[in-house]
Amino acid sequence: MGSATTPKGSEYAPGSLLTISDVPLEEVSAILAETTRIEQLPRSERAQMLAGRTVALLFYESSTRTRTSFELAAKSLGATTTLVSDKSSSIEKGESLKDTGLTLRALGAECIILRHPCSGAPFLLARMTGLPVLNAGDGMHEHPSQALLDLRTILTRLHGVAAATTARQDSLRGVTIAITGDILHSRVARSNALLLPKLGARVVLCGPEELLPETALGLGPGVEIERNFDAALERAQVVMMLRIQKERLAGLELDLADYVARYQLSSQRFTKHAASALVLHPGPMNRGVEIDGEVADGPQSAITEQVAHGLAVRSALLVRALGAGRFESVTV
């Protein structure tokens, strides 16, 4: 287990996960190792790890996978959970994020999992409450736990279970990952583009200009843009498809039929250009839009495996956030 410590002068509680860019590779490795360790524990022992602890889930946006994943992870470790959403709480009456966070802390919450439509909201909440905060998706900014579970899925499928317990600079050397779709609005794409090159992967972002501005190259080294989806597929060992977020397309001149023709991962296109590639999708999927159902359910798809890895990785993140067990590596 790593022995990293909280950076001096950090204004955030140890164990927070606000952005993947602040997590050093050694810490990623520690999280992966802890994930495997927890997964291998007997259920009875796992259920004692966070016994008596309280975790709050604060969700300002709808979510199925992420919210359920964090909630089930916390409960499997013995924690008490409380869910606060914008639909049935004081949030609906206009209470601020700060006041909601302080209320949860006063009620005994020791860690808050936050999804919020505004980029940067987890940083604010962490500063205001002093609690460890896990970013479950903030606006168009980041979704760091999704990037970690995607990484574990990729390592497991490409290199085996044992390889998914550590992260090195060459763990994904020679691997090209094509991320295709609505890059502009995708926090998943951003977090993956920040994380995967650290392990040696080449990340190829693919999509039309309306959904993939040239500024995406600024995400860092190891990232490039390819407008031709077929060409991106030819190079890829991993293909990550992103949902077309119809609710975010207002004001964009995007012809959906043309998009489907050029960028849908159809069965025919997949077979012709990337038949051996691993297929990922963070969900929810629009079958028949960005991905064909036959590909989504096919043997190269690891989409349901991503969900399972999410539960495991988020268990480790909760243990890390609450400083439980022997997981003492607690950088922000």
C-alpha positions in Angstrom: 0.0 0.0 0.0 1.2 3.5 -0.8 2.2 5.8 1.9 1.4 9.2 0.3 0.3 11.9 2.6 -1.9 15.0 2.3 0.0 17.8 0.6 1.1 20.5 3.0 -1.3 23.4 3.0 -4.1 21.5 1.2 -7.4 23.1 1.8 -9.3 19.9 1.3 -9.8 17.0 3.7 -7.6 13.9 3.1 -9.2 11.3 1.0 -11.2 13.7 -1.1 -11.4 12.9 -4.9 -12.2 16.1 -6.7 -10.2 15.8 -9.9 -8.2 12.9 -11.4 -5.5 15.3 -12.4 -4.4 15.8 -8.8 -4.1 12.0 -8.2 -0.5 10.9 -8.7 0.2 7.5 -10.4 1.3 6.0 -7.1 -2.1 6.9 -5.6 -3.9 5.4 -8.5 -2.0 2.3 -8.0 -2.9 2.3 -4.3 -6.6 2.7 -5.1 -6.4 -0.3 -7.6 -4.6 -2.5 -5.0 -7.1 -1.6 -2.3 -10.0 -2.3 -4.7 -8.7 -5.8 -5.2 -8.0 -6.3 -1.5 -11.5 -5.3 -0.5 -13.0 -7.4 -3.3 -11.3 -10.5 -2.0 -12.3 -10.1 1.7 -15.1 -12.3 3.1 -18.4 -10.5 2.9 -18.7 -10.5 6.7 -15.3 -8.8 7.1 -16.1 -6.3 4.4 -19.3 -5.3 6.1 -17.3 -4.2 9.2 -14.9 -1.8 7.4 -17.2 1.2 7.7 -19.5 0.1 10.4 -20.8 3.0 12.4 -19.8 5.6 9.7 -22.1 7.9 7.9 -22.0 8.8 4.2 -24.2 11.3 2.5 -25.1 11.2 -1.2 -25.9 14.7 -2.5 -27.3 14.5 -6.0 -28.4 17.6 -7.9 -28.7 15.6 -11.1 -30.4 12.3 -12.0 -28.1 9.3 -11.9 -28.7 5.6 -11.9 -25.3 3.9 -12.2 -23.1 6.3 -10.2 -25.5 7.0 -7.3 -26.5 3.3 -6.9 -22.9 2.2 -7.2 -21.7 4.5 -4.4 -24.7 3.7 -2.3 -24.3 -0.1 -2.6 -20.6 0.2 -2.0 -21.1 2.2 1.2 -23.8 -0.2 2.5 -21.7 -3.3 1.6 -19.0 -1.8 3.9 -21.4 -1.4 6.7 -21.9 2.4 6.5 -25.1 4.2 7.1 -26.1 6.2 4.0 -28.5 9.1 3.4 -29.6 10.3 0.0 -30.4 14.0 -0.6 -31.6 14.9 -4.1 -32.7 18.2 -5.6 -36.2 16.8 -6.1 -37.3 16.2 -2.5 -35.3 18.4 -0.1 -34.6 21.9 0.9 -32.6 22.2 -2.3 -35.8 22.5 -4.1 -36.7 25.5 -1.8 -33.5 27.3 -2.8 -31.1 26.2 -0.1 -27.4 26.8 -1.1 -24.9 24.1 -1.6 -22.9 25.4 1.4 -25.9 25.4 3.8 -26.9 21.9 2.6 -23.4 20.6 3.1 -23.1 22.2 6.6 -26.5 20.7 7.5 -25.4 17.2 6.4 -22.2 17.6 8.5 -24.2 18.7 11.5 -26.3 15.6 11.1 -23.3 13.4 11.3 -22.1 12.9 7.7 -18.4 12.1 7.6 -18.1 12.0 3.8 -20.2 13.6 1.0 -20.6 12.2 -2.5 -21.6 15.0 -4.8 -23.1 15.2 -8.3 -23.7 18.8 -9.4 -24.5 20.5 -12.7 -21.9 23.2 -12.0 -18.2 22.6 -12.7 -16.2 23.1 -9.5 -19.0 22.5 -7.1 -17.2 19.6 -5.3 -14.2 22.0 -4.6 -16.5 24.5 -3.0 -18.3 21.9 -0.9 -15.1 20.4 0.3 -13.8 23.8 1.4 -17.0 24.8 3.1 -17.5 21.6 5.1 -14.0 20.4 5.7 -15.3 16.9 4.9 -13.8 14.5 2.4 -15.8 14.9 -0.8 -16.0 12.5 -3.7 -16.8 14.1 -7.0 -19.6 12.0 -8.7 -19.6 14.3 -11.7 -19.6 18.1 -11.8 -21.0 19.9 -14.8 -18.8 19.5 -17.9 -15.7 19.2 -15.8 -14.8 15.7 -14.5 -16.0 12.3 -13.3 -12.9 10.9 -11.7 -14.3 7.7 -10.2 -15.6 6.8 -13.7 -12.1 7.2 -15.1 -10.7 4.9 -12.4 -13.3 2.2 -13.0 -12.7 2.5 -16.8 -9.0 2.0 -16.2 -9.6 -1.1 -14.1 -11.9 -2.5 -16.7 -9.3 -1.9 -19.5 -6.4 -3.4 -17.5 -8.4 -6.4 -16.5 -9.6 -7.2 -20.1 -6.3 -6.4 -21.8 -3.8 -7.7 -19.3 -5.7 -9.9 -16.7 -6.9 -9.5 -13.2 -3.4 -9.4 -11.6 -2.3 -6.5 -13.8 -5.3 -4.5 -12.6 -3.8 -4.1 -9.1 -1.2 -1.6 -10.1 -0.7 1.4 -12.3 2.7 2.1 -13.9 3.9 4.5 -16.6 4.0 1.7 -19.1 0.9 -0.2 -18.0 -0.9 0.9 -21.2 2.0 1.5 -23.5 1.2 0.7 -27.1 -2.6 0.9 -26.4 -4.7 3.3 -28.3 -8.1 4.3 -26.9 -10.6 6.0 -29.2 -13.1 8.1 -27.3 -16.0 9.0 -29.6 -19.0 11.2 -29.3 -20.0 14.3 -27.4 -16.5 15.2 -26.1 -17.5 18.8 -25.5 -20.0 18.1 -22.8 -18.4 14.9 -21.4 -16.8 14.9 -18.0 -16.1 11.2 -18.6 -14.0 12.0 -21.6 -12.1 14.7 -19.8 -11.2 12.5 -16.8 -10.2 9.6 -19.0 -8.1 11.9 -21.3 -6.3 13.2 -18.2 -5.7 9.7 -16.6 -5.0 7.2 -19.3 -2.0 8.9 -20.9 -0.3 8.8 -17.5 -0.1 5.0 -18.0 1.3 5.3 -21.5 -1.9 5.1 -23.5 -2.6 7.2 -26.7 -6.1 8.7 -26.4 -7.7 9.6 -29.8 -10.7 11.8 -29.4 -13.2 11.5 -32.3 -16.2 13.5 -33.3 -17.5 16.4 -35.4 -16.3 19.9 -34.6 -19.6 20.8 -33.0 -18.9 18.2 -30.3 -15.1 18.1 -30.3 -13.4 21.5 -30.5 -9.7 21.7 -31.3 -9.1 23.1 -27.8 -9.5 19.5 -26.5 -5.9 19.0 -27.5 -5.1 21.1 -24.5 -6.0 18.2 -22.2 -2.4 17.2 -22.4 0.2 15.0 -24.0 -0.9 11.7 -25.3 -4.2 13.1 -26.6 -5.0 13.8 -30.3 -8.0 14.4 -32.5 -9.2 12.3 -35.4 -12.4 13.4 -37.3 -12.7 10.2 -39.3 -14.2 7.5 -37.1 -13.2 4.6 -39.4 -9.6 5.8 -39.2 -9.8 6.1 -35.4 -11.2 2.5 -35.2 -8.4 1.1 -37.3 -5.9 2.2 -34.7 -7.8 1.4 -31.5 -7.5 -1.5 -29.1 -10.2 0.1 -26.9 -13.3 2.0 -28.2 -15.2 4.2 -25.7 -18.5 5.5 -27.0 -20.2 8.4 -25.4 -23.9 9.2 -25.1 -25.3 11.9 -27.4 -26.7 14.3 -24.8 -29.7 15.6 -26.6 -30.5 17.9 -23.7 -27.2 19.7 -24.2 -27.4 20.1 -28.0 -29.6 23.3 -28.0 -27.9 25.9 -30.0 -25.6 23.5 -31.8 -25.9 23.0 -35.5 -25.8 19.2 -35.4 -27.6 17.0 -37.9 -28.4 13.9 -35.8 -28.9 11.7 -38.8 -25.6 12.8 -40.3 -23.9 12.1 -36.9 -25.3 8.6 -36.8 -24.1 7.9 -40.3 -20.6 9.1 -39.5 -20.1 8.2 -35.9 -22.3 5.4 -34.8 -20.5 2.2 -33.8 -22.6 0.0 -36.0 -22.1 -3.7 -36.2 -20.9 -3.4 -39.8 -18.4 -0.7 -39.0 -17.1 -2.4 -35.9 -16.6 -5.7 -37.7 -14.8 -4.1 -40.6 -12.5 -1.7 -38.7 -12.1 -2.9 -35.1 -13.4 -6.4 -34.6 -11.0 -7.3 -31.8 -11.2 -4.0 -29.9 -12.7 -3.7 -26.4 -15.9 -1.7 -26.3 -16.8 0.6 -23.4 -19.7 2.9 -22.7 -20.2 4.8 -19.4 -23.9 4.8 -19.9 -26.7 5.5 -20.2 -26.7 4.2 -23.8 -28.8 5.5 -26.7 -29.0 2.3 -28.6 -29.4 3.0 -32.3 -27.8 6.4 -31.9 -24.1 6.3 -30.8 -24.0 2.5 -30.6 -25.7 -0.4 -32.2 -27.4 -2.8 -29.8 -25.6 -5.8 -31.4 -22.2 -4.3 -30.6 -23.3 -3.3 -27.1 -24.3 -6.8 -26.3 -21.5 -8.5 -28.2 -18.6 -10.5 -26.9 -16.2 -7.5 -27.2 -18.4 -5.4 -25.0 -17.3 -4.8 -21.4 -20.1 -2.4 -20.6 -21.7 -4.4 -17.8 -18.2 -5.2 -16.5 -17.7 -1.4 -16.1 -20.6 -1.3 -13.8 -19.2 -4.1 -11.6 -15.8 -2.5 -11.5 -17.5 0.7 -10.5 -18.9 -0.9 -7.4 -15.5 -2.3 -6.4 -13.5 0.9 -7.1 -16.0 3.1 -5.2 -15.7 0.8 -2.2 -12.0 1.6 -2.1 -12.6 5.3 -2.6 -15.0 5.3 0.4 -12.5 3.4 2.6 -9.8 5.9 1.4 -12.1 8.9 2.2 -12.9 7.7 5.7 -9.4 6.6 6.5 -10.6 3.1 7.4 -8.7 -0.1 7.5 -5.1 -0.1 6.5 -5.7 2.2 3.5 -3.8 5.2 4.8 -2.9 6.8 1.5 -5.0 9.9 1.6 -3.9 12.5 -0.9 -6.6 14.7 -2.3 
